[in-house]
Amino acid sequence: MIQPNLTADLCLKCNICTAACPVAAATDLFPGPKAVGPQAERYRHPRLPLPDASVMWCSACGVCSRVCPHDVKVAEINTQAKARLVEERGAPLRDRLISNTELIGRLGTPLAPIANLSLRTRPVRWIMEKTIGIHREAPMPAYAGSTFRARMRRYCVEKPPEQNDASRVTVAFFHGCSTNYYEHELGRITIAVLEKLGCRVILPPQTCCGLAMQSNSLFEDARRQAQQNVALLLPFAEAGIPIVGTSTSCLLTMKYDYQATLGLSGREVELVAAQTFDVFEFITTRLRETLDGLTFEPLASRAIYHASCKLRSHDVGVPTLPVLRRIPQLEVTLSEAECCGGAGTYGMKREKYDVARQVGSPLFEQAREWGADFVISESETCRWWIAKHTRLPALHPIGVLYRAMK
Amino acid sequence: MTSLLVVGAGLTGLFAAVLAARRGASVTVVARGRGNLELSHGCIDVWKADPPLAQTINHLPDTHPYALAGFEALEAALAAFCQITTEADYPFTAGPEDSLLLPTALGTIHVTAYAPLSLAQGHMADKTPFVLAGLSGFRDFYPALAASSLKRAGLPVEGTVELPVPGAPLRRDGYATDLAYLFDRPASRQQIARVWKPLLAGAKRVGLPAVLGLRQSSAVFLEMQERLGLPLFEIPTLPPSVPGLRLERILRRTALNAGVQIVEGVPAVGQAGEGSRVRGVVVESAGRSRFHEAGAVLLATGDVLGGGLETTPDGRVRETVFDLPVLHDGDRARWINPALLDEQPFERFGLRVDRHMRPLGMDGTTVYDNLYAAGSLLAGADRINEGSRQGIALVTAFCAVEAVLG
C-alpha cells in the first residue's frame, strides 16, 4: 500500500514541483507544494495540532506528484494534510454542501426550471456568496430535469449480463453525477461512440465517486462513498467488464485515490481500480484496431486542447491528442497551462475564485490570442470553468470525435 | 506500437524525442518526473579543458562518449539543438573564440560553449565595466559576494546595486520563478523598468539574476534592455533555475507539438524479449501496470541523481531499468577522492556503449540489438572537470537516434 507521508524523505528539495505548481505561480499565499508538503511534513506531529494552514491553498491538481523525479507523493501528502486540518478545525457548511454532488443532483432535478433560473439570478447568487461563500461568478451547470439513468433505462442493468457475446466487448459506462444530472447529451454521445466502435454498453448501478468530498477534505464521507461505489461496481469488475467513463477525475479517484489518498485497501478496491478506464485510454488501447480503421469527416475549426490535470495523472500520456489530430481540417493546438484553475469545487469558493482564475489565465489568454473556435477538455468542472472564462464552447473530446464520426 | 520509446525527460531524452519525431518516428517518452534540466544553468557545456576538443578528441580513450560519437556528429547535434531553440525564439549563441566565460552567482567563471543570448552577453572577455544588481527580497543572489570574487579575478566590476521589484511577492520567500512570472507580464515590465532606470543611471552594463521571464524570454530580455537603455546580462541562480526551465519547456513543447507522447510521473521497468531484443518497458500507472511496446528503447535516465543508476552499500552500482552491466569500481572506498574539487572516480561510472550507443556487456559485445543509452548514464567521462555534460547529452542522443532510424 502507498503511504504518501513516508515518501517525504525522498525529497531533495529540488523545487521542480514548485516551478510546475500553477497555484504557487498565481498567488504568494501558497508557499508551494514542496514547502507545504514534504518540507512541512516534519512539523506534523501525529498527536499535536498542525501548526500551519497554508496547505489549504493547494487545489489538488496533482502536477507536483507527476513532475517529481524522486517519487515523492507530494499531492497525496498535501491532500492528507488538508484532511487532518479539517478534522481538527472543522469544515464550513459550504464545503459539506458542495461536495455532496449526489444530494445536490437529486434535490435540484425535480425543481430544475426553478433551480436553473435561480442559479442564473444575480441577487440569488449574491446571497449565496454572502451567506455560504459560493462565489457569485462561479459557473454552475444547468439541471437536465431528469436523470440520465431514467432516460436510458433500457441500458441499465442490476448485475453483469450472463451470456457473453464474444464478438462484442461489453463496457460498463460510469456516467458519474455530472452526466446523470446535467449533461445527458455527453452520455448519449459516449454510448453512441462506443457502440459504433462495436461495444455493447450497459449502465451498471453506481454512485458518486466521492472525489468532491475528498477534495473538500471530508475523508470520512469520501470513504463511505468510495466503499459504496466499489460494492456496486465489484460484480462487473469481477466479471472482467471494463468500467469506462468520460468524467476523468472520477475515474482517477476510483483507480488511484481510493487507495493512495483515502487509504482503502483490499481485493475489492484493487479489482475495481484495475478495471477502470478513461474513455480515450480505453478506445486507444482496447479498441485500437477499430479506431485506426475509421475515417473521419472534416471539422473545419480551430481548437485548443487542454488535457485536464486529472487525465494527466492517469499516467497514460495524452491518448486523446493523436486521435483528435486525425480529424481533417481540425487544427488543434495544445494548452500552455498546467491547470485551468477550476479544480473541481476549488474555483467555486469565494476566497479561492480569483486565485483559480489567475491559475487558468495563461489558457484563457492563449485561447483569445489563437482565435480558438472552441476548447477541448475532459473533466466537466474544467469545461464549465473554461467556458465561463473564455466565453467559448468547451467540449469533451468524445463529443468532437462523435461529430467527426458522423 | 511506438517506434522509439525514450526513458527519461531531461536534456538527453527530450532532445532525442524531438529529433526522432521530426524524422517521422512515433515516439513515446516515459519519465519518472521532469528531468534535471530544471536544476541546470541552461547553457550547453561542451569542453572546457585545454587543449580544445577538436585537437583532443582523437586522443581520448575509446570509452569516452565523444570518442565514440566523433567530432562530426557533435557538430551536427549542436547545430540541430541550436535550430530547435532558434525556432522557439530562444536563440543560443557561441562565444567568439568558441568558449563563453560566464559569471556565476558565486562569482566564479563558468566556461561554456553555447548560451542563450541573455546569458551570453555576460561573456567576461568583454571588458565593458559592469554593475551587479540584486533584487530586493530575493535571497538566491547576493551581488556583493559575486562582485568581490569577480573583482579579485581582475574583472571590471563597478559595484553593486539593489533594485526593488514592484509587485514581487512579500508574503513568503520568493523563488526565481516568482520573479520570472512577473516579467512575463507586459505591464509589470513597464512598471519595473520605470523604477529601475534612475537607479541604474551611469551604469554601462548590468548583470542581474536570471529571472527575466519564462515564456518569451528573448523578447522580454530585449525589451528590458531597450527600456533601460543599456546592455544587460543574466546570471543563473539556484533551482528552480529559470534558464534551465526555459529550455525544458521549449524542448517539452517542441516534442509535444511534433507528436511525442510524454508520460510523466512513472518509473519504468524494462522488458527483455526473445533472443537479443528488448520488447519495451512496463510502467506502474494509476490502477494498473501498463506495457509500452517499442521497436527500440533509448535509456536517457541519467546518473545517480537522475535515477538511472543506483548504488548499494556493498559497493555495487545498478542500472535501474534493464539492470545492465555498469562500469564501476567494486570497492566503495575508492569511489570518492577526498580532494573535493579534483576528479572524482565515480564520475566515470556508467554504461559502456558502442558507436551506435548500444550498451555493452562486460565481454564487450552489445547486450541487446535494439536498446540504446545516452547522456549522463554513459561511462567514461569526467563531465565536471571536462565541462562536457550537455555536449555529451546532445551528441549521444543524436547518435542513438541516427542508429535507430538509420
Interface residues (C-beta under 8 A of the other chain):
Chain A: C14 N15 I16 T18 A19 A20 A24 A25 D28 L29 P31 G32 A35 S65 R66 V67 C68 P69 H70 D71 L252 M254 K255 Y256 A273 A274 T276 R312 S313 H314 D315 V316 G317 V318 L321 P322 R325 L334 E336
Chain B: T28 A31 R32 G33 R34 G35 N36 E38 L39 P169 L170 R171 R172 D173 G174 Y175 T177 D178 Y181 R215 P239 P240 L245 R253 L256 N257 G259 Q261 I262 V263 E264 G265 V266 P267 V283 E284 S285 A286 G287 R288 R290 G306 G307
